[in-house]
Every structure is written in structure tokens, then in C-alpha cells.
Amino acid sequence: MQLNRTESIISRDERIKLNENWDTLESEVNNLSSDLHQTNEQIESVHSLATTALDTAKNATHLANNIDSKATEALNKSNIAQGKATQAELDAVMATVTANATAQQLETLIVESGTSDAEVIAMRTDTITGETFNTGGERLDFISKSVNDIAVGAVNLLDGGGLSVLPTWLRSANGQLTVSEGVARYEIVADGASATRVEILIPSGVLKEKEYTLSFAYRSNVNLDIRGFVNAQLLYSDTMQVTSEWKVGYFIFKSLDATASSTLRIYTSSYLKGSFIEFDYFKLERGNRYTDFSPSTNDIVTTATTASSSKIAIANDFIRYGKIAPSRDFVGWRHTLPFELYRDSLGIIRHTFDIDSKINTIETKWYLSYLTGANTTADGSVNKPFRDINFLLEQAALQNMTELNVVLLDAINPQNMIPLTVDVSFLRKFALTTPHSFSWIGKSLLTSTAIQDVVAYKLDVDKVAAVVDLYHTDYRGMPTELERVSTKELCDQTENSYYTDDVSTWVNMRGGLIPNLRENIALIRSVAGNQFVSGNTELYIKNVGFLQRTSPTATAALTFLGNVNSKVFLDNVKVWGGTYNALQFDDLGAYYAFGCTATKAGYDGFNLHGRGGANPYEFGFEYDCHSYGNGTLKSGTNNAFTAHDGASILRVNSVGYDCYGPVCADVNGCDVLMYDCTMYDSTRPAANTKAAFYFDAASAQREGKAVLINCAGGGVDTYSINSDGNIPIFVKNFKGNNMNETLKLEILP
């Protein structure tokens, strides 16, 4: 630093004094600058040291989180049968040793530097309990101990969990507990009961003072309430509600005194007579995760020595466990599935089919949108989609395409975007998919913004035949229909209603929801349904629904027409309405429906037709399909499910009810095989065809047969099974006792 010199006219002595002062100032300022420079270097050194400490803290934090992750992974993979638990624990222990060494270095660095940081504190804090340890090493010691405490799981500590007989550890209070055919049933047999419950008594010495999980299969007509344990503390309980299907329930608990017995209690939420819970496959295992059912060590020994007991020999009993073989269960079965069916360890039938892997092999993907598409400028990209599917298919044919995936960009699509007939017979593979969780087809072409008019909202859409609420749906995701009322005033007064004067439509949605034609409601006009025509084609549709009310001609809402080489695969396809049927399959080589739903059809929900003859080729497969509320016209056969003309049909886990006809009717000499299907009440008047399952050989050109395994059906005034007496019917483990006295059944062993 240098200051200006003094050269004024004042005396020489005064100028010398002033310049000497300047020299002193310059020296002091330069010294100060040097001191500041040294201070900055020291600050940078300290900052570097702090940064190093922080980075090390972060690494240890990440390592600690990895230990948590490894602990969870060890828990999830802990299965003795698979031999993975030991390796997972070893990995976790080795990681803990490494982490402890790093943590020690970190603690030394932090103590020596006198530095602290929020992330260091976070590293010391357990993310689950919120407890902050004095050092990171203490937390890692705690994690290491937790890893050591993880239960291996898989080993069932309850003998007789498969319930071949009533085990001594299963008890009840204020109700009746029985075991029949491997299922325990607790039922309230008298009104006025209280504290109705099932108890699981765990003898002393079985439990240690650690966490345990009890899991089981159940179905019930009441909710389950887990509480009131003796010498045990409930830590977590799964929500277990009314269900007609077998589900897995479980709860986690801790023993309070390992030297005494513990009692676990499952209460019913209702005390009414007839309330019941059914149980199967109890499993008690160490840890806080449940695994698939497996017999106890003692049961495995018993199985090896008592092979005659089909219930205990669970691995050899196909009715409960193992691969499903239709050709074994139906002698003369003529069709081979392109995937496997098997029962899991809880007895639920699963499949190995993966529709996504099939669709993903189709390389060309073109987009379709009524809102943003324009045929004249479209190139099929997401930014330039087509607007009409037939124009799209014309372009595909011109380019000699053999495979095409059409993607619906809109969540709610108009009726005419996909017209009456969609011909994909020139394609080897065709798919209709959506990027949304679900897309609907079937609303009016007209668009209109809702304007509130007193209470109801007015939409400028004419000639409306039905209105459905896409926001408030039922248990299968199906829309609820709004009631049509006769005046605008009634519409204002009635939630879930609409009124139309054939020029405009007023809508009063549930909960005051504002109708939006792009998001939550569909106004359906009177048009024909959709028909896909295929040749030697594999056709896939996933997560798409179809809406149709009426049309000038009797058509199904969704029809598939093909030949002996046509294959149709449907996954989560929903069909609401249909002047004729909801889903109709004509002359197809095979169709496979997974998780599909049909309701509000004029006639039938699922309808399979063939060409008949002495050797019909048509085959249908329906897995977890539900069909209900069909037969609205009361003038057809009005079934939930039906097959005709000697076709073959295989149904699994499917449910039908509340249809104005036989709920499931397979006629004209069909080959029928069903596993775990339930058909409830018919709503038609009393008749031979008021049945859950109905079969006949009318006009048959070949002899058919029906085989029902683990199925259930019927009601107070609905026959469980009935027929015309001309078709053989075989049943195994059938539940339902309302049988026609003249019905002939063959009981399978």
C-alpha cells in the first residue's frame, strides 16, 4: 500500500512530519494486510478440515443407512428353505464391522477438530425410533444388535397349522368352533352373546421376549378385531374386514414373559347369530414379517410317516397346493394353456402369464387422441397423434405393418373415435393400451363446460341415453349410473341423478362434484358398440373400458370376431352396458380374460359363441372375472357367464351374481372346467334355470361335460347346480346345498 506524498506550500518541517505520518500509516496497513492474509489461510485450512469431517460424516451416514437396508434385506430374504438367511446375516455383520471402523475414525476426527454438523447428528439418530446416540459407533452397535435379532422366519412354531384336526392351541369363547375338511369355522350360534372370539394359546417356553408374527388365511361375514392379549403385547395388526374370498391376515406381537403361556385373541365385530369366521393355514414365526405357509417341523415328519392323510400331506394335495393340470382334472380336455396355473401355499390359484412382456415386443407405437389429434398432420407420435383409429389403421396398412400398439392419450374417449368395426386382420399383433391407469371409451362426441343452474349443472349435450359417474365407482372400478328423473326440479333435489330435455342435460353428482367430461363423467348417446375383427392375429387390450347403453340395432358393447387362428388377450378390461351382451366372443380360436368385469348388459355379461359341429375349436379362459347386474332387458338368457355351441371354457376365481337368469349357463354340450368359482343368487322368478350353475346339451352335436372343483353357489331360492339332465356333471369340494332332487352329480374323490 502506498499513500500520496505531501507537496504543499507549508513549511518543510511540517511536510516532513506529515510524510513521516504517512510512512507510519503505510507500514501499519501493510502489516494488517499480511495478518489478514494469514488469517484467511488459517480459515481455509479449518474449512478444509471441517469439510473433510463432514464428508466422512456423510459417508458414515450413508453407510449406516446401508446397514439399515441390509437389515431389511436380510429380513425379507430370511427363508431357511431357500438357504438365503445365513448369507444375508453374514453380509450384514461384515458391513457392520466395516461401518464401525469408519465410525471410529469419524468420531476421532470430530473430537479432535471440535467440529459438529447436522448431518453428523443425523448419522447418530435412529430413523425409526428417533433416538439419538452419543456417537455414531453406538448407533451402529445398536444396528448390529438389531441385525442379530432378526428372526430367520419360515419355521412354523405351531404344530397342526394346516388344520387337519382341531389343534389343542385353538380355542373359542361364546361361540361354536369346528374343523371340517381342513377349515376351522367359528360361528355365533345364539343372539345376545358378547366377547365372541377365537383364542390361540401359546404354551410357555415357545416364545422368547422378542417379536413374533401370526399369519393365517381367513374369510368371514364380520370384521376381525385383534385385541385383549394375555401375557403378550400387540405391536401391529393388519386390517381384516368382511370377505367372501380367502385372504391373508396377520398381526405382530411381543411376549411379555417367556416363562408363562400367552393367549392371542381374535374378536368378531358383531355379536349377531350367524356371524362367522373361517380360518386355515395358521403360521407362527419369529420376526415382524410373515412368509408363505409352511408346516412345522413336527408336521413335516408326520407327513413323511403318514402319507395317507391328504390334508397333512399338503405338497401332494393339488386341491390346496401345487401346479394345476386341467388334463388331469378333466379327462379328455383338449386345450393347452400358454402359461401355468398353480395354487400358492394359501390355496389361491395364480397364473404365470405376463401381458406386458407380450405387448412390449411390439416395436411400433402410434398414439391416438380425440382432443389433440389431427389425421391430416399426424405422424403417430405423442406430439402429433391420430384422431380416428380407422384412419390410423389405413396408414398402417399402407406401410405394410405387421405389428402395432395403439396408445389412447385421453382418459375419456368419445364413442365414435373407435367405430362399430375395427379391422385388424391384416396385422400379426395388435394392442390397445393407455399411459393412464385406465381409459374409457364411450362418451358423447360433444364437449361442453358444466354451468351450475340452481343446484344441478347444465351441459349442452343432447340425445343422452345414460349418464355414468366415473369418479364414484364400485369395488371393481365400474362406474355408477345416475338415475334419470322426469324434471329439472327433481334433479336439483336428488343427488346422483340427471335430467334431459333431449337438447341439454342437467347433472347432480354425488357430493356436489362438478361434472367434467374430460375427468369424471360420461354422457352416453344411443350408438352401436365396438367390434374388433381379427384374422391370424394376437390382439391385446389392457386397462381400457367400454361404455354403451342402447343402439338402433341389438349389438354387444364389445365384440371380438375371428377365426381358428385368432387369439385375444384382455387384462383389466371393463364393459358397462350393451344392448345385447357386454363382452361377446365369436368364432375365436382362443381368448384369455384376466381381471375383466361386465355389468349392466341387456342380456349376458361374458358370452362365448362358436360354429358348433362335431369338433368345435373355440376356447375361452376367464381368470378373476366378475359379472353382475346383467339381464336388464329381462328378455334374453341374462347370464353373468355363458358359453354355447359345444365350445370349451375354463374359469378360475371368477364371480357372478344378481343376473336375471341362470348366473353361469354353459349350454349346447360345452366342455366346462371351473376352479374356485362362486356364483350367487339369480334375480329371476322361480324356474329350473334359476340356478347358480346351469348346464344343458340342447341342440348339441357332441357330448359335453362339466367339472367343478372348489366351487360354490346358490342361495335360498336359487339352485346351486341344475341341468336338463343330459350332460355329465362332476364336482369336487363343492359348497352349496340347494340341489334339484332329480339332478345327477358325480362326486370326485
SEZAVEX-721485 format. One record per residue (C-alpha): residue in one letter; x, y, z. Coordinates in pm, whole numbers, plus 50000, padded with zeros to 5 digits. Example, Ala and Ser with C-alpha at 12.3 -4.5 7.8 and 13.67 -1.06 7.14 Angstrom:
# residues 2
a512304955050780
s513674989450714
This chain:
# residues 749
m500005000050000
q501285035049915
l499755068850011
n500125101849826
r503065124249938
t502565159750072
e503965187249848
s502035217049971
i503465252150028
i503545247750405
s506945247250581
r509475219950513
d509435208050877
e505665203850867
r505835184850536
i508465161350681
k506275154250983
l503255147250764
n505185124150531
e506575105550831
n502965100550945
w502125086850601
d505055062650625
t503775050350962
l500255045350826
e501535026250519
s503585003150737
e500704995550972
v498244989650687
n500664966150509
n501194947150835
l497424944550879
s497024931550522
s499644904950587
d497864894650907
l494544892150722
h496134870550451
q497494846750713
t494104846050885
n492374836950554
e494834808450503
q494014795950853
i490284798750785
e490684779050462
s492624752450650
v489934749750916
h487234749150644
s489074721350463
l489284701650786
a485574707450856
t484714697050501
t486694665150543
a484874657950868
l481534665050706
d482284642650407
t483324614850640
a480134620150839
k478084617750523
n479864585950421
a479184570950761
t475554582550742
h475164565650406
l476904535150542
a474574534650841
n471584536950606
n473064508550404
i473214488250725
d469504495550780
s468874485050422
k470874453250466
a468974445550784
t465674448950598
e467014428650309
a468154401550548
l464674401250698
n462844399850365
k465064372350233
s465194352050551
n463964318450437
i465634287250570
a464244265850288
q465984287450030
g469244288950226
k469484326550194
a469074338850551
t472524328850672
q474284346850387
a472184377950438
e473084379050807
l476794373850729
d476664402550480
a475034424650740
v477604415551008
m480544421950773
a479064455250673
t478594463851040
v482274456651114
t483364479150827
a480954506350935
n482164505051296
a485754511051180
t484694540650971
a482554554251254
q485504552651494
q487624572951251
l484814598051219
e484364601651595
t488134607351640
l488184633451366
i485184651851507
v486524651851864
e489994663451756
s488654691051534
g485974702551771
t483574702951477
s479854693851469
d477254692251193
a473544684551148
e474384655050925
v476664640951191
i473764642651435
a471554626251173
m474084598251141
r473804592551517
t469974592251508
d467904560851451
t465394568051171
i462734545251318
t462784552451692
g464144587951674
e466724580251944
t470004599751912
f473114580952028
n476194597052182
t478384585051898
g477864570651555
g479524539051677
e476834534251941
r474144536051675
l475994511051458
d476324488051759
f472564490851801
i472024482851431
s474384453251459
k472394440051754
s469154445251558
v470594425451269
n471504397551509
d467944398651646
i466284394851306
a464194363251300
v465094338351034
g461384332250985
a459884304750768
v459874279451054
n456304274351174
l456174271551553
l452584258451556
d452014221351502
g448894213551301
g448634247951140
g447124231550833
l444114221751049
s443644185250958
v442054183151304
l441184208851570
p444524216351739
t444754219552116
w446084255052088
l442984267951902
r440054276652129
s436964298452132
a434614317152365
n430864323452339
g430534305952005
q430974272551830
l434364262251687
t434604232551450
v437054218951192
s435794202950873
e437734194550557
g440764212950683
v438954245750763
a438244258851114
r434904276851148
y433924298451442
e430244308051445
i427944326651685
v425024302951735
a422814324151962
d421854360651979
g422854380652282
a426394367252302
s429264390152395
a433054389252384
t432814364752094
r436314354252000
v438814328251888
e441894322752104
i445334309652018
l447074296052326
i450884295652302
p452384272952572
s455184285452794
g458664280152657
v457674285252291
l458074323052286
k461064343652387
e460854380552471
k461114390552105
e458784399251817
y456614372551654
t454164372251363
l450994351251345
s449514347850996
f446524328350868
a444064325550582
y440564337650664
r437174346450523
s434254360050723
n430984379050722
v432204402151001
n435254423751057
l438034409451275
d439234427951586
i442664418751728
r442944428152097
g442834416452461
f446034395852465
v447184378052780
n450934379852854
a451564394652511
q451654429752365
l450104436952023
l452534457151810
y450724457851475
s447604443051321
d446624441050957
t443124453950874
m440874423450838
q437374430150707
v434394411450564
t435434389950269
s433884361050080
e437264351449936
w440254337050119
k442694364050224
v445834365450434
g445584382050776
y448414387351020
f449484405851333
i452774412151512
f453154408751887
k455714405352164
s455744380952454
l455904397952793
d457084367952997
a458834339052827
t458274316353126
a454464318153102
s451934309252833
s450424336352611
t446904339652474
l446204357752146
r442614368152075
i440654374751757
y437254390451828
t434264393551596
s432974428851535
s429374415951555
y427594395651821
l424684385551597
k423734349551545
g425174336151221
s428314357651233
f431294335951145
i434994334751069
e436714306650882
f440444300250928
d443124279550766
y446924278250744
f447994292451080
k451664300851097
l453594314451397
e457104326151317
r459804347151474
g460214382651343
n457994410451215
r457264397650864
y455014369050759
t456054343850497
d454084318450295
f452594289950492
s454784260050565
p454134230950802
s456004228951131
t458984206051168
n456824180551351
d454184182351078
i456814175750811
v457884144450999
t454244134251033
t453754139950661
a456614116650580
t455264089550806
t451544094350743
a451234098450368
s447654086150380
s446504119350526
s445834141350222
k445344172450436
i448644169250617
a450464158950300
i449964193950170
a452554192249893
n450784162749733
d447244176049755
f446504195849436
i443274208949583
r445394230549817
y448864233149675
g450824227549358
k450514230148982
i447054228948824
a446754203548541
p443424206848354
s444054174748159
r444314156048490
d441114170748633
f439084168148312
v439594135748126
g439664143647755
w440494180747793
r441604193347451
h443344226747516
t446814236547636
l447354269547816
p450294291847704
f451144296948073
e450934277948401
l448324277248676
y449274268049031
r447984270349385
d450134290249623
s450704279049980
l447434295550088
g445474276349826
i444894306149595
i445244298749225
r447804320749047
h448984322648687
t452324329748520
f451034350048224
d452624384448174
i450724405547922
d453224434247943
s456044412347816
k453874403447515
i452864439447439
n456434451947479
t457584430347189
i455534452646955
e458054478746840
t455764503346659
k453684525346886
w451214550646744
y449214574946956
l445514583346932
s443774613947078
y440414629847003
l441424661147195
t444804668447032
g444874645746727
a444534656146362
n444574629346092
t445884652145814
t449044662546003
a449544631846222
d452634610346218
g451574588246511
s453964603946761
v452884615747103
n453084651746979
k451224645046652
p448684617746732
f445954604646506
r442334612946584
d440504583046430
i441554546946467
n440374535946124
f442424563245954
l445364552246170
l444914516046059
e444694526645694
q448104543145726
a449484512345898
a448254490345611
l449804513745353
q453134509745531
n452754471645533
m452944469745911
t452524436146078
e452564447446443
l451114478646604
n450444491846955
v447784519346959
v448004541247271
l444994561547391
l446274595347512
d442904606447653
a441484592447977
i437884595647850
n437334589947478
p434234595747261
q432104567747121
n432844573846754
m436624575846782
i436544537746765
p433674529746527
l431444499246501
t434014477846318
v437774478846369
d439504455146128
v442964444446245
s443014411946048
f445994423845836
l448164425846149
r450004397446318
k449934415746653
f447724444546766
a447484461447107
l445244488447251
t446774504147564
t446884536547761
p449514555947960
h446824563448220
s445924539448499
f442724534348298
s440974548947991
w437284547947898
i435704547747552
g432064556747504
k431154592447597
s429264616047368
l431294632747093
l430054666547209
t432144686347456
s430624711247696
t431614730148009
a429304724548303
i427464755548427
q425634754448759
d421904760548723
v420464763649077
v421874730249209
a422394707548910
y424964715348641
k423884720848281
l425744705047988
d424874712347626
v424714675847520
d421584662347354
k420044627947298
v421544613047613
a420624576647681
a422544572348008
v424914590948241
v427624573548444
d429824586648724
l433454576748659
y434664591148990
h432444571949231
t432994535649132
d432184501649281
y434554475349421
r435664465649068
g436204501348948
m432964501748749
p431134535048714
t427884541548896
e424834550248689
l422944582348760
e419184579548800
r417174595948524
v414464618548669
s411504634748498
t412044671548581
k414824696348636
e413444703448986
l413734666749082
c417304666748953
d418114696249180
q416664677349475
t418224643249404
e421914635349428
n423264610749170
s420574619848914
y420254636248574
y417524652048363
t417474657747987
d415054675547756
d416854659547456
v418564692847388
s420554698147708
t421344676648010
w421444686048380
v423554665748622
n423554664249004
m426614643649101
r427194627849438
g428744650749698
g428234681649482
l431044671249245
i431274693948940
p430824672948623
n433794673648386
l433504654448059
r437274650048049
e437694637248403
n434774622948598
i431594617248397
a430374602648069
l427154611647889
i426304582047667
r424274585847350
s422474558547158
v425104542946929
a426254508146839
g429024490347029
n432584482846918
q433644452046720
f437224440846660
v437744417846360
s440924397246365
g442484371446137
n445644352546228
t446104379246489
e447194381946850
l445084410246994
y445904426147331
i443884451747528
k444914463847874
n443344489048116
v440654500747875
g436894502547940
f433904504347705
l430574521747770
q427374515647575
r423694518347659
t421434512547358
s421614513246981
p419144511746689
t420244475646635
a420914449546903
t424704448946937
a427084439247211
a429094466547377
l432354448847284
t432614420647030
f435614400546910
l435214382046580
g437894359546435
n438864325046311
v440574293746436
n443964311946448
s442714343146629
k443884348946986
v442594376647214
f444224386547545
l442374410447778
d443764424448103
n441584446248327
v439064453548054
k435774467048189
v432504468247997
w429494487548122
g426234481847936
g425454466647600
t422114464847427
y422784428047374
n425814414047562
a428644432147736
l431534410747607
q430914387547313
f433434363247163
d432524348246824
d434404320746639
l437784328046804
g440484302046832
a441064313047191
y440574342347423
y442104348547764
a440484373548003
f442344383848321
g440624405248584
c437864416848349
t434434429548457
a430994431848291
t427814447648423
k424514463548314
a424254443547990
g420824438847839
y421474401347809
d424754384647914
g427984396848071
f430514372747912
n429234353647608
l431224327847408
h429784315547077
g431154290946826
r430274274946498
g429184242446654
g429744209646476
a431204176846596
n434644191546677
p434344228246773
y437634246746819
e436544277347019
f438154281047364
g437764307047639
f439724313147959
e438394336348232
y440534343848539
d439334365848826
c436484378948611
h433394393748776
s429984397748615
y426884411248788
g423684430748738
n423134417748384
g419894409348207
t418484444648237
l416114438547942
k414774406448104
s414194391847760
g417314371247689
t419214344147870
n420544370648110
n423684353348240
a426814365348412
f428854339848215
t427794317247929
a429294295047660
h427444279647364
d427714256347067
g429994229947218
a432824254447293
s435364248147571
i435584271747867
l437994272548164
r437174296248451
v439274303548760
n438494325449064
s435524341248884
v432394355349048
g428854361948922
y425614373549083
d422374393449054
c421574384348695
y418064378248559
g418714342448454
p420984313448545
v424094330848675
c426514308248489
a424964289248197
d427054267147965
v424804251147707
n424684231147382
g427134204647501
c430124225847609
d433244212747780
v433374232148108
l436114232248372
m435944256048669
y438224261148968
d437324281849274
c434404299949109
t431454313749305
m428034321449159
y425464336949391
d421744343849356
s419764348049037
t417124375449038
r414684358248801
p411424341748921
a411484305649032
a412304281148750
n414684252548671
t417064278448527
k417064299248845
a420434284548927
a423974294649016
f425374269248766
y423274255748479
f424294231248206
d422474215447914
a423024195847595
a420214212047393
s420934210647018
a424364196247096
q426264179246815
r428754163847059
e428684152247418
g429954178347660
k430894176248026
a431164199348327
v433754196548606
l433594219748910
i436444219749163
n436344240349484
c433354259749355
a430384273649545
g426954286449454
g423264290249510
g421034306749764
v417764303049947
d415674300949629
t418474297149372
y419584262049282
s423274256249346
i423524234649033
n420904223748780
s420764209748428
d418494194748164
g419694160348280
n421574153047958
i425114163848043
p427544147048289
i428454169348585
f431404161948816
v432104181049137
k434874181249395
n434704200349725
f431584218949611
k429884242449859
g426144246749814
n423214225649925
n420224237549721
m420064209649464
n417234198349243
e416154163849364
t416384149749009
l419914163148948
k422614137148890
l426114145549008
e429344125849009
i431394132849324
l435134132749257
p437474119849531
